[in-house]
Amino acid sequence: MLSKMLFQFLIMLLAVVGLTTTGYAANPNYDLKVLSSAPDQVSGDDVLVQVLFKERPIKSEPALKSRLRQLTFWLNDQPVEPEIRAGRDGHEVLVSGLQPGENRLELHHRRQGPLASVTLTAHPITGPIFSGPQQYPFVCTVTSELGKQPLVDTTGNTGFPVFDEQGNQIGLSRDCSIEPYVTFIYRTTGGSWAPLPEDGSRPADMATTELTDGRTVDFIVRQERGTINRFIYSFATLAELGDEHWEASDNNWNGRLLFHFQGGVGIGHSQGGISNSRALQPDTLQKGYAVIYSTGTRTSPHYNLQVGGETALMVKEHFIKRFGVPEYTVAIGGSGGGIQQYVYSQNHPGLLDGGVPQYSYPDMVTQTIHIGDCELLEYYMDATDRGNPKWQTTSNRSLLVGLNSNDRYPDPFAGAKTMLGYSTAPGMTECIPAWRGLTPLVMNPQFGRADNQELMQPEGVMDDVRWTHYSDLKNIYGLDENGEPRTLYDNVGVQYGLKALVEDTITKAEFLKLNAEIGGWKQPSEMVQEGFPFLGSLEDVMADPSLFDPWSSRNMNLSPGGDTPAPRTEGDLQAIEAAYTSGLVFDGELNMPVIDWRHYLEEVLDMHNSHQSFSARQRIINQMGDAGNQVIWFTDARPTDYSDPEEPEPREEFNQTWMALEVLHDWINNIQENPELSIADNRPDAAVDSCFETDGSLIAAGEDVWNGILDNNPEGVCTTQFPTYTTSRMVAGGPIEGSIFKCSLKPVDTALSDGTYGETSFTPEEVDRLKEIFPDGVCDYSEPDQGRPVTG
C-alpha cells in the first residue's frame, strides 16, 4: 500500500515540475517555432528558432527581455547559451552545437522546469537532405571561379587535387567545399564594381543609391561566398563603411529577399560557374534587397530539380541564420530560372512568396517531348524526303515542327547540305538555331564533359561518366534490368503532321510516308559519339562526308527504303511516373503569385517560344480551376531592320522586371494583410495580363487581352499583336499543356470513325498502311499520359 501511494505522489510531483515518466511534458502556454527550415531539414550545426508565448502576447521589448531572462535552452540534455537577437517579426534565437542526426531542443523555465521542445534532424552542410546518394565523380570549380582551393575531405585516391600556397598537392577533395569568406565592394559612379579600400576610406567615385524607404546611402555591398550542398553560394547585402566581415550591419536591408535563379542546360558532375551579374543584381541591391544565389540553382551545371530545390532550401536557410527572417522572399530568373520558380512553388510551398519567371517554360522534362522531335523531323525533311520540293519552302517546315520559321535567318549549313546532296530551305525553323544539339546533350552518354575535369584524379576517372539527363537523375528515374537509367522520351503512336493533314496542307501520301519513316531515337546505351558540327571540323567532313551529321542521325532508328516502318522509341513507364511523383513535372499547383514576363522573341527564332507561358497557364487551370495566381506580360523585342539578315538591328529593349517586382510587392503585402483571402483575390489592380511596347509603354491590359489562345473567343489585343506558335506534338493532335510523355493509344479503326482525321478519307490500302505504321494504335489525347499516376 505504501509503495503504491509513494508512486502516485511521485507522479503528481513530476507533473508539477513539468516532467512525466517519459521525461517530458509540454506546457500549453509555450512553444518553439523553427524559423530557418523545416525541423527535419536542418543543415549544418545551428538552427534559428523563436519562442512562442501563447498565453498572452508580449507587446513591449522590456517585457520580452524580462520573460526571456527567465528561460533557458537545453540541447540534447545539456544547457546551451544561444544568441538571442531582434528580428523583423519578433525575437530570434540562434542555437549552435547540433550533432548530425536527431537532436532534441528544449525550452526550460528557470523555476518551473521544461516548457516546450522540438525534435530537429541535422544534415551535413555538404548535403544531401532528401535528394538521395550524391553524384560522383564531382568536379570542383572553386579554383577557377573563386581562386580558392577546396578542402581536403578524403583519404581515398579519387577526387579533385588540392594544393598548398607553394603549389604542392596536399590531398584530394570529393565535395569541393571551401570555408565561407566575405568581401566588400562598391558601385562606382561609372556603373561598375570595385573593391572597397581596406583602410576604411570612402572612394571618390563611390555611387549612392536611394532605398525603398527613401533614404540615400552609399552603394556598398557585402558579399559572402562559400559552399552549401557542394555548390557555390553568394549572399549580397548593402553594407556600411566600417562594417566588420562577420558582423555586417543590416541597417540598409529593406527586409526583402531576392533569390536569383539562373538557366542553361547541364547534365551534372560539376560544381558549376558563378555569375556575378546574377549574384550581384544591382537593380535590386540598390533598392535595399538582399540577393542570394547558388550554382546549384543554375541549370547549366545540372537539371536535377530535386537537387536544385534542396539547394534552394539550404541556401535560404543559411541566409536566415545569418541575417534573420525576411519580410518575404521573391524570385527572378530566366529560362531554367523561370522553370525553377514554377517547380519549386509546387514542390516546396513557403520557399518563395512570389516570382517573376522570365522567358519561362512550365518545366524542363516536358520540353524533351517535342524538342526530341526536332532533329527527327529536320532529318526527315533534309534527307529521308529530300526529293520533296515542299521542304525547300521554309514556312512549310513549320507544318511538321509547329515552331516558328522564317527566311530572315539562313541555315549556316545550307551550303554544306546542298553540296552533300541533302535538301535545304532558304531559312530555318526554330529547331535549328534554338534546339540543335539538345538531343545529344540530353540523350547521348558519349557527348559531354565538365570544366576542369582533366584535373580529376586518378587519370581516366571521368571516362565512365554517362553524360545524359537520365543518368544525372537516375536517383529519380531508376535503373532498368540492365543497370541503365530509365528514359522518358516516347513517340509510339504519335501521328506527326496530323493537323497539316486535316487542314489539307500535306497530302495523305506525305502523311503516310512521314509517319512510316520518321523513326525514333536509339536507347542511350546504343548511341555512338556525335559527328560534325558537334565534333570535328569542316576539313574532316571534306575527307569523310559521313562525319557531317547536324541531326545526330547516327543515333536514330531508321528504316532503309521505308517499306518496313522505322521503329519508334518507347519511354519507360516507371521513369515517367517518377517524373510526375518527384515533382519534376510542373502539374499546375502554383502556391504563390507570379508575373510571367518575357520579351517577344519569335521573330528571331529564339528557343524561349511564347506559347510556353500559356502552357503553364493551362496546367494551372487544370489543377486549380483557374489561373488567378499567374499574370502574363509580353514586351516587344522584334528587330526593326532586316536588311542585313546576319545582324538585324535590335531595338533598345525595356526590361519589365523591376516593374513586376513592384507589383509583386503590393500583391504579397495584400496576401500578408488579408490571409483569409485567396492569392487571386489579393491581386492589386496592376497585377493583370498585359503587353507592352519596346520602350515599356502599355499596349493593352485586362482579363481579355490574351483571348483566343486557350479559348475560342475572338483574339484579344495582345494575342493579335504577338502571335504564338505550336510544337510538333500539338501539330500531332496533342494539347497545349505539352505534358504527355507516353500517350494513351486507340485503335486505328477508332481514329477513322471518331473524327481524328477530319474530312480526310482513306482507301482500304491506305488504312492497311496506317495499321502497319501504327500496329498498337495511335495517340488518344483525350486520355491521360500512360505514365501519369492515378489519383483518388
C-alpha positions in Angstrom: 0.0 0.0 0.0 2.8 2.4 0.9 4.7 1.8 -2.3 1.5 2.5 -4.4 0.9 5.8 -2.5 4.6 6.8 -3.0 4.4 6.0 -6.7 1.2 8.2 -7.1 2.9 11.0 -5.1 5.9 10.9 -7.4 3.7 11.1 -10.5 2.0 14.2 -9.0 5.3 15.8 -8.2 6.7 15.2 -11.7 3.5 16.7 -13.2 4.0 19.9 -11.1 7.6 20.4 -12.3 6.6 19.7 -15.9 8.1 16.1 -16.2 6.5 12.8 -16.9 7.7 9.3 -16.5 8.8 9.5 -20.2 10.9 12.6 -19.3 8.9 15.5 -20.6 5.5 17.2 -20.7 4.8 20.3 -22.8 3.4 23.5 -21.3 0.5 24.6 -23.5 1.4 28.2 -23.0 4.8 27.9 -24.7 6.1 26.5 -27.9 9.2 26.6 -30.1 9.0 27.5 -33.7 11.8 26.7 -36.2 12.4 29.7 -38.4 15.3 28.7 -40.6 14.0 25.4 -42.1 11.6 22.5 -41.5 12.6 20.8 -38.3 13.7 17.6 -40.1 15.6 19.6 -42.8 18.3 21.4 -40.8 21.7 21.6 -42.4 24.9 22.4 -40.6 25.2 22.6 -36.8 22.9 25.5 -36.0 19.2 26.4 -36.2 17.2 29.6 -35.8 14.1 29.4 -33.6 11.5 31.6 -31.9 9.8 31.2 -28.5 6.0 31.4 -28.9 4.3 32.8 -25.8 0.8 31.5 -26.4 -1.0 32.5 -23.2 -0.6 36.3 -23.7 1.3 38.3 -26.4 4.3 40.3 -25.2 3.9 43.9 -26.5 7.0 45.7 -25.2 10.7 45.0 -25.7 11.4 45.3 -21.9 8.7 42.8 -21.1 10.1 40.4 -23.8 13.6 40.7 -22.4 12.3 40.1 -18.9 10.5 37.0 -20.0 13.4 35.6 -22.0 15.7 36.0 -19.0 13.6 33.5 -17.2 14.1 30.9 -19.9 17.0 28.5 -20.7 17.7 26.3 -23.6 18.8 22.7 -23.5 20.2 20.8 -26.5 20.4 17.0 -26.2 20.1 17.2 -22.4 22.8 19.9 -22.0 22.3 23.6 -21.3 23.4 25.9 -24.1 23.8 29.6 -24.4 22.2 30.7 -27.7 22.5 34.0 -29.5 19.2 36.0 -28.9 18.7 38.9 -31.3 15.9 41.1 -32.5 14.2 40.0 -35.7 11.7 41.6 -38.1 8.9 39.6 -36.7 9.9 39.2 -33.1 13.0 37.9 -31.3 15.1 35.2 -32.9 17.2 32.5 -31.1 20.3 31.0 -32.9 21.2 27.7 -31.3 24.5 26.1 -32.2 26.0 22.7 -31.4 23.7 20.4 -33.2 25.0 16.9 -33.9 24.4 15.0 -37.2 21.1 13.2 -37.0 18.3 13.6 -34.4 18.6 16.4 -31.8 16.2 17.5 -29.1 16.0 21.2 -28.3 14.1 22.0 -25.1 12.9 25.3 -23.6 13.1 25.4 -19.8 11.9 27.9 -17.2 14.4 28.6 -14.5 11.9 27.8 -11.8 9.1 25.8 -13.5 11.3 23.4 -15.5 10.7 22.2 -19.1 8.1 24.1 -21.1 8.4 23.0 -24.7 10.6 21.0 -27.1 11.2 20.3 -30.7 13.0 17.4 -32.4 15.5 18.5 -35.1 17.2 16.4 -37.7 20.5 17.8 -38.7 22.2 17.0 -42.0 25.7 17.9 -43.3 26.1 21.3 -44.9 27.5 19.3 -47.8 24.1 17.6 -48.2 22.2 15.7 -49.1 18.9 16.1 -47.2 16.4 14.3 -49.3 17.8 14.0 -52.9 19.4 10.7 -52.3 23.0 9.5 -53.0 25.2 12.3 -54.3 26.8 12.2 -57.7 30.5 11.2 -58.1 32.9 12.0 -59.6 32.1 15.6 -58.9 34.4 18.3 -60.5 35.4 21.3 -58.4 35.3 24.8 -59.9 36.0 26.9 -56.8 39.6 27.1 -58.1 38.7 28.6 -61.4 35.6 30.6 -60.2 36.9 32.0 -56.9 40.6 31.3 -56.8 40.1 29.1 -53.7 41.4 25.6 -53.0 38.8 23.2 -51.9 39.1 21.5 -48.5 40.8 18.1 -48.3 38.0 15.7 -47.3 39.0 12.2 -48.3 41.8 9.7 -47.7 40.9 7.8 -50.9 42.6 8.2 -54.3 39.6 9.7 -56.2 38.8 13.4 -56.3 40.0 16.9 -57.2 43.6 17.8 -56.4 44.2 20.3 -53.6 47.4 22.4 -53.4 49.1 24.5 -50.7 50.4 28.0 -51.3 53.7 26.7 -52.6 51.9 24.6 -55.3 52.4 21.2 -53.6 49.5 18.8 -53.7 48.3 18.1 -50.2 45.3 15.8 -50.9 42.0 15.4 -52.7 38.5 16.8 -52.4 35.4 14.9 -53.2 32.8 17.5 -52.2 34.6 20.7 -53.3 33.9 22.6 -50.1 35.5 25.9 -49.0 35.3 27.9 -45.9 32.9 30.9 -46.3 34.5 34.3 -46.8 33.4 37.9 -47.1 34.5 40.7 -49.4 33.3 44.3 -49.6 32.8 46.0 -52.9 31.2 49.2 -54.0 29.3 50.5 -57.1 31.2 53.2 -58.9 29.6 56.3 -60.5 30.6 54.7 -63.8 28.3 51.7 -63.1 30.9 49.0 -62.3 32.0 47.2 -59.2 35.3 47.9 -57.4 36.9 46.5 -54.2 36.3 48.7 -51.1 39.6 50.1 -49.7 40.7 48.2 -46.7 41.8 51.3 -44.9 38.2 52.4 -44.4 38.4 55.4 -46.7 35.5 56.4 -48.9 36.4 56.3 -52.6 35.7 59.5 -54.6 33.9 57.5 -57.3 31.5 55.7 -54.9 27.9 55.8 -56.1 25.0 56.4 -53.8 21.6 54.9 -54.0 18.0 55.6 -52.8 16.4 52.8 -50.8 12.7 51.8 -50.9 12.2 53.8 -47.6 13.5 57.0 -49.3 17.0 57.1 -47.6 20.1 57.8 -49.7 23.1 55.7 -48.8 26.5 54.7 -50.1 26.2 51.8 -52.6 28.5 49.4 -50.6 27.8 45.6 -50.8 28.9 42.9 -48.5 29.3 39.6 -50.5 29.6 36.4 -48.7 30.6 33.3 -50.7 31.1 29.7 -49.8 29.7 26.2 -50.5 26.4 24.7 -49.5 25.2 21.3 -50.7 28.6 21.2 -52.6 27.6 24.2 -54.8 28.9 27.8 -54.6 26.6 30.2 -53.0 26.6 34.0 -52.7 24.8 36.3 -50.2 24.8 40.0 -51.2 23.5 42.8 -49.0 24.0 46.5 -48.7 26.7 47.4 -46.1 28.2 50.5 -44.5 31.7 51.8 -44.2 33.4 50.2 -41.2 31.4 47.1 -41.1 33.2 44.0 -39.8 33.3 41.0 -42.0 31.2 38.7 -39.8 29.2 41.4 -38.1 27.8 43.2 -41.1 25.0 45.7 -40.5 21.6 45.1 -41.9 20.6 48.7 -41.4 20.2 49.2 -45.2 18.4 45.9 -45.8 14.7 46.6 -46.6 13.7 43.1 -45.4 13.0 41.8 -48.9 15.0 38.8 -50.1 15.6 38.1 -53.8 16.6 34.6 -54.9 18.1 34.9 -58.4 17.8 31.6 -60.2 19.6 31.0 -63.5 19.1 28.9 -66.6 21.1 26.8 -69.1 21.1 23.1 -69.7 23.5 20.8 -67.9 23.9 17.2 -67.0 25.8 17.1 -63.7 29.1 16.1 -62.3 30.2 19.8 -61.9 30.1 22.4 -59.2 29.2 25.0 -61.9 30.1 28.6 -62.6 29.0 31.6 -60.6 27.6 34.5 -62.4 28.2 37.8 -60.6 25.7 39.6 -62.9 23.1 37.4 -61.1 24.7 37.2 -57.7 25.2 40.9 -57.6 21.9 42.1 -59.0 22.4 45.9 -59.0 18.9 46.9 -59.9 17.5 45.2 -56.7 20.5 45.6 -54.4 20.4 49.4 -54.9 16.9 49.4 -53.5 17.9 47.5 -50.4 17.0 44.0 -51.4 19.3 41.2 -50.2 20.2 38.9 -53.1 21.0 35.2 -52.7 22.3 32.9 -55.5 23.8 29.4 -55.9 25.4 27.5 -58.8 23.2 24.6 -57.6 20.1 26.6 -58.6 21.6 27.3 -62.1 20.5 24.7 -64.6 23.7 24.9 -66.6 25.6 22.6 -64.2 22.6 20.2 -63.8 18.9 19.9 -64.4 18.1 17.8 -61.3 15.4 20.0 -59.8 15.2 17.7 -56.8 18.8 18.6 -56.0 18.1 22.2 -57.1 15.1 22.5 -54.7 17.1 21.0 -51.9 19.9 23.5 -52.6 17.5 26.4 -52.6 16.0 25.4 -49.3 19.5 25.1 -47.8 20.8 28.4 -49.2 17.8 30.3 -47.9 18.1 28.5 -44.5 21.7 29.7 -44.1 20.9 33.3 -45.1 18.1 33.4 -42.5 20.5 32.1 -39.8 23.0 34.8 -40.8 20.6 37.7 -41.3 17.2 36.8 -39.9 13.8 36.1 -41.3 13.0 38.3 -44.3 9.6 40.1 -44.7 9.2 38.0 -47.8 11.2 36.1 -50.5 10.7 36.7 -54.2 12.5 35.2 -57.1 13.6 36.2 -60.6 15.3 34.2 -63.3 15.0 33.4 -66.9 14.6 30.2 -68.9 15.7 27.4 -66.4 15.5 30.1 -63.8 11.8 30.6 -64.6 11.2 26.8 -64.6 12.7 26.6 -61.1 10.1 29.1 -59.8 7.2 27.1 -61.1 8.6 23.7 -60.0 9.8 24.9 -56.5 6.5 26.6 -55.8 4.8 23.3 -56.4 7.3 21.2 -54.5 8.3 23.5 -51.7 5.5 25.8 -50.7 6.8 28.5 -48.4 10.3 28.7 -50.1 9.1 31.6 -52.2 6.4 34.2 -51.7 6.3 35.4 -55.3 8.2 35.2 -58.5 8.9 36.7 -61.9 9.6 33.8 -64.2 11.3 35.3 -67.3 11.3 33.5 -70.7 9.7 30.6 -68.8 8.7 27.1 -69.6 6.5 25.1 -67.2 9.3 22.6 -66.6 12.3 21.1 -68.4 11.3 17.4 -68.7 8.2 18.0 -70.8 10.2 20.1 -73.2 12.2 17.0 -74.1 8.9 15.6 -75.6 8.7 17.9 -78.6 12.3 19.0 -78.7 13.3 15.4 -79.1 11.3 15.5 -82.3 13.2 18.4 -83.8 16.2 16.6 -85.3 14.0 13.6 -86.3 11.8 16.0 -88.4 14.6 18.1 -89.7 16.5 15.0 -90.8 13.3 13.6 -92.4 12.9 16.8 -94.5 16.6 17.2 -95.3 17.5 13.6 -96.0 14.8 11.0 -96.0 12.3 13.0 -98.0 14.9 15.2 -99.8 13.2 14.8 -103.1 10.0 16.5 -102.0 10.3 20.2 -103.0 7.7 21.2 -100.3 10.5 21.2 -97.7 12.5 23.7 -99.7 10.0 26.3 -98.6 10.9 27.4 -95.1 7.4 28.0 -93.8 6.3 24.5 -94.9 8.6 23.0 -92.4 6.5 24.6 -89.6 3.7 22.3 -90.8 5.6 19.5 -89.1 7.6 21.1 -86.3 4.9 23.6 -85.2 7.6 26.1 -84.1 8.1 29.4 -85.9 10.2 29.7 -89.1 11.3 32.4 -91.4 13.7 33.2 -94.3 15.5 36.0 -92.5 18.0 33.7 -90.9 19.6 31.2 -93.2 20.7 27.8 -92.0 24.5 28.1 -91.5 25.0 24.6 -93.0 22.7 25.1 -96.0 25.7 25.2 -98.4 27.2 22.0 -96.9 23.8 20.3 -97.2 23.4 21.2 -100.8 27.0 20.2 -101.6 26.4 16.8 -100.0 23.1 16.2 -101.7 20.7 17.0 -98.9 17.6 19.2 -99.2 17.5 22.6 -97.5 15.4 25.7 -97.3 16.3 29.4 -97.6 15.7 29.9 -93.9 15.2 28.0 -90.7 12.7 26.7 -88.2 13.3 27.4 -84.5 14.6 23.8 -84.3 17.9 24.8 -85.9 19.2 27.9 -84.1 17.5 27.1 -80.8 17.5 23.4 -80.3 20.2 21.8 -82.5 22.3 19.7 -80.2 19.9 19.5 -77.3 19.0 15.8 -78.1 22.6 14.6 -77.9 23.1 16.7 -74.8 20.1 15.1 -73.1 20.3 11.6 -74.5 23.8 10.7 -75.7 26.0 9.3 -73.0 29.1 9.8 -75.1 28.6 13.5 -75.6 29.5 15.7 -72.6 32.2 17.0 -70.3 32.7 19.3 -67.3 35.0 22.2 -66.9 38.2 21.2 -65.1 37.5 17.5 -65.5 41.0 17.0 -66.9 42.4 17.7 -63.4 40.4 14.9 -61.7 42.4 12.0 -60.2 43.1 9.3 -60.9 43.6 9.8 -64.6 40.6 8.4 -66.5 38.2 8.6 -63.6 35.8 10.6 -65.8 35.9 8.1 -68.6 33.0 6.1 -67.3 30.6 9.1 -66.8 27.5 8.7 -68.8 26.6 12.2 -69.9 22.8 12.1 -70.1 20.0 13.8 -68.3 18.7 10.3 -67.5 21.9 9.3 -65.8 22.1 12.7 -64.0 18.6 11.9 -62.5 19.0 8.1 -62.0 18.1 8.5 -58.3 14.6 9.6 -59.6 14.1 7.6 -62.8 15.8 4.4 -61.5 17.7 1.8 -63.4 16.4 -0.9 -65.7 17.2 -4.6 -65.6 20.4 -3.9 -67.5 21.5 -1.3 -65.0 20.9 1.5 -67.4 19.0 4.7 -66.4 15.3 4.6 -67.4 14.3 7.1 -70.1 11.4 9.4 -70.8 11.3 10.0 -74.5 8.5 8.2 -76.3 6.9 8.7 -79.8 4.9 5.5 -80.1 1.5 6.3 -81.7 2.4 9.9 -82.5 0.9 11.0 -85.8 3.3 13.6 -87.0 1.7 16.3 -89.2 -1.8 15.3 -88.3 -3.1 18.9 -88.2 -1.5 19.6 -91.6 -3.2 16.5 -93.0 -6.6 17.6 -91.6 -6.1 21.1 -92.9 -5.1 19.7 -96.3 -1.6 21.3 -96.3 0.1 17.9 -96.7 -1.3 15.0 -98.7 -2.2 11.6 -97.5 0.8 10.2 -99.2 3.1 12.7 -97.5 1.4 11.9 -94.1 1.9 8.2 -94.5 5.5 8.4 -95.7 6.4 10.8 -92.9 5.0 8.5 -90.2 6.4 5.4 -91.7 9.9 6.7 -92.0 10.3 9.3 -89.2 11.6 6.6 -86.8 12.8 7.4 -83.3 15.9 7.5 -81.1 18.1 4.7 -80.0 18.4 3.9 -76.4 21.3 5.8 -74.8 23.3 2.6 -74.3 23.2 2.0 -78.0 24.3 5.5 -79.0 27.7 6.4 -80.6 29.7 9.6 -80.4 28.4 12.7 -82.4 29.7 13.9 -85.7 30.2 17.4 -87.2 29.3 20.1 -86.2 29.4 18.9 -82.6 32.8 17.3 -83.0 35.5 17.6 -85.7 36.0 20.2 -88.5 35.0 21.0 -92.0 38.3 19.6 -93.1 37.3 16.3 -91.5 34.0 16.4 -93.4 35.7 17.0 -96.7 37.8 13.9 -96.1 34.8 11.8 -94.9 31.4 13.3 -95.7 29.7 10.7 -93.4 31.0 12.8 -90.5 28.5 15.6 -91.4 25.6 14.9 -89.1 23.9 18.0 -87.6 20.8 15.9 -87.0 22.5 13.2 -84.9 21.1 10.7 -87.4 23.6 8.1 -86.5 21.7 7.7 -83.2 18.3 7.4 -84.9 16.2 4.3 -85.5 15.6 4.5 -89.3 14.2 2.1 -91.9 16.2 1.7 -95.1 13.9 2.1 -98.1 10.8 2.9 -95.9 8.9 -0.3 -96.8 9.1 -1.5 -93.2 8.1 1.3 -90.8 11.0 2.6 -88.8 10.9 1.7 -85.1 9.6 4.3 -82.7 11.1 4.9 -79.3 9.4 3.6 -76.1 9.7 5.6 -72.9 9.9 3.7 -69.6 6.6 3.9 -67.6 8.5 3.8 -64.3 10.6 6.8 -65.3 7.6 8.7 -66.5 5.7 8.0 -63.3 8.7 9.1 -61.3 8.9 12.4 -63.2 5.4 13.1 -62.0 5.6 11.9 -58.5 9.0 13.6 -57.8 7.7 16.9 -58.9 9.9 17.3 -62.0 6.8 17.9 -64.0 5.0 21.2 -63.2 1.5 19.9 -62.8 -0.1 23.3 -62.2 0.0 23.6 -58.4 1.0 27.2 -58.1 1.3 28.3 -54.5 2.4 31.9 -54.9 1.7 34.9 -57.2 3.8 35.1 -60.3 4.2 37.6 -63.1 5.3 35.5 -66.1 7.2 38.0 -68.2 9.1 37.7 -71.5 10.5 39.7 -74.3 8.7 38.6 -77.5 11.4 36.7 -79.4 9.5 34.7 -82.0 10.9 36.8 -84.9 14.4 35.8 -84.1 13.6 32.1 -83.7 14.7 32.2 -80.0 14.3 29.0 -78.1 12.1 30.8 -75.5 9.0 30.5 -77.5 5.9 32.4 -76.4 3.3 29.7 -76.1 5.1 28.3 -73.0 3.5 30.9 -70.7 0.1 29.6 -71.8 1.2 26.0 -71.5 1.9 26.8 -67.8 -1.4 28.7 -67.5 -3.5 25.7 -68.9 -1.8 23.4 -66.4 -2.7 25.8 -63.6 -6.3 25.9 -64.8 -6.4 22.1 -65.0 -5.1 21.7 -61.4 -6.6 24.7 -59.6 -9.7 25.6 -61.6 -8.4 29.0 -62.6 -5.1 30.8 -63.2 -5.7 33.8 -60.9 -2.2 33.3 -59.4 -0.5 33.9 -62.7 -0.2 37.1 -64.7 1.3 37.1 -68.2 3.3 40.1 -69.6 5.0 40.3 -73.0 7.3 43.2 -74.1 8.0 43.7 -77.8 11.6 42.9 -78.8 11.3 42.5 -82.5 14.1 43.9 -84.7 13.3 46.9 -86.8 15.8 46.3 -89.7 16.1 43.1 -91.5 18.1 44.4 -94.4 21.2 42.6 -93.1 19.9 39.1 -92.1 23.2 38.3 -90.4 22.8 41.3 -88.0 19.3 42.6 -87.8 19.2 45.9 -85.9 17.9 45.2 -82.4 15.7 47.7 -80.6 16.5 49.0 -77.2 14.6 46.5 -75.1 12.8 47.6 -72.0 13.2 45.3 -69.0 9.8 44.9 -67.2 11.3 43.0 -64.3 11.6 45.9 -61.8 8.0 47.0 -62.6 7.0 43.3 -62.0 8.8 43.3 -58.6 7.0 46.4 -57.5 3.6 44.9 -58.4 4.5 41.7 -56.6 5.5 43.8 -53.5 1.9 45.1 -53.4 0.4 41.7 -54.1 2.5 39.9 -51.4 1.7 42.7 -48.9 -2.0 42.2 -49.6 -1.7 38.5 -49.0 0.1 39.1 -45.7 -2.6 41.6 -44.6 -5.5 39.5 -45.8 -4.6 35.9 -45.3 -8.3 34.9 -45.3 -8.5 35.8 -49.0 -7.1 33.7 -51.8 -3.9 34.7 -53.7 -6.1 35.7 -56.7 -8.4 37.8 -54.6 -5.5 39.7 -53.2 -4.3 40.9 -56.7 -3.6 44.6 -56.9 -5.0 46.5 -59.9 -1.7 46.4 -61.7 -1.4 42.6 -61.5 -3.3 42.0 -64.7 -2.4 40.4 -68.1 -0.7 43.0 -70.3 1.5 43.6 -73.3 4.0 46.4 -73.8 5.8 48.3 -76.5 9.6 48.0 -76.8 10.0 51.2 -74.7 7.9 49.7 -71.9 4.8 51.7 -72.6 1.5 49.8 -72.3 -0.3 48.5 -75.3 -3.2 46.8 -73.5 -4.1 45.3 -70.2 -7.1 43.3 -68.9 -8.5 39.9 -68.4 -9.3 39.5 -72.2 -6.0 40.6 -73.8 -4.9 37.0 -74.4 -8.2 35.7 -75.5 -8.1 33.2 -78.4 -5.1 31.2 -77.2 -6.7 29.0 -74.5 -10.3 29.6 -75.6 -12.4 30.1 -78.7 -13.1 33.8 -78.0 -12.2 36.4 -80.5 -8.5 37.3 -80.3 -7.5 39.8 -77.7 -5.4 42.8 -78.4 -2.2 41.2 -77.2 -3.0 37.9 -78.9 -3.2 39.7 -82.2 -0.1 41.8 -81.5 2.1 38.8 -80.5 1.3 35.6 -82.4 2.2 32.4 -80.7 3.1 29.1 -82.4 2.9 25.4 -81.5 5.0 22.3 -81.3 5.3 19.0 -83.2 3.1 17.3 -80.6 0.4 20.0 -80.9 0.6 19.5 -84.7 0.1 15.8 -83.9 -3.1 16.5 -82.0 -1.7 17.0 -78.5 -2.8 19.7 -76.1 -1.1 23.0 -75.4 0.0 21.8 -71.9 2.6 19.6 -73.6 2.8 17.3 -70.7 2.1 13.8 -72.2 5.2 11.7 -72.4 3.6 8.4 -73.5 0.2 8.9 -75.0 -2.7 6.5 -74.4 -3.5 4.6 -77.6 -6.6 3.9 -79.5 -7.1 1.5 -82.5 -6.7 3.0 -86.0 -10.3 1.9 -86.7 -11.5 4.1 -83.8 -9.5 7.0 -85.1 -11.0 6.6 -88.5 -14.5 6.8 -87.0 -14.2 9.4 -84.3 -13.2 12.4 -86.4 -9.4 12.2 -85.7 -8.7 12.8 -89.4 -11.4 15.4 -90.0 -12.8 15.2 -93.5 -9.9 13.1 -94.8 -10.9 9.6 -96.1 -8.6 6.8 -96.7 -8.7 4.0 -99.2 -8.6 0.4 -98.0 -4.9 0.2 -99.0 -4.2 3.4 -97.1 -6.0 2.1 -94.0 -3.8 -1.1 -94.2 -0.7 1.1 -94.3 -1.9 3.1 -91.3 -2.3 -0.1 -89.3 1.1 -1.2 -90.5 2.7 2.0 -89.3 0.7 2.0 -86.0 0.2 -1.6 -85.1 -0.6 -0.7 -81.4 -2.8 2.2 -82.3 -2.5 6.0 -82.5 -2.4 8.6 -79.8 -5.6 9.4 -77.9 -5.0 12.7 -76.4 -8.4 12.7 -74.7 -6.9 10.2 -72.3 -4.1 10.9 -69.7 -0.5 10.0 -70.1 0.0 6.3 -69.7 2.7 7.0 -67.1 0.7 9.6 -65.1 0.0 8.2 -61.5 -3.7 7.6 -60.9 -5.0 9.8 -58.1 -8.0 9.0 -56.0 
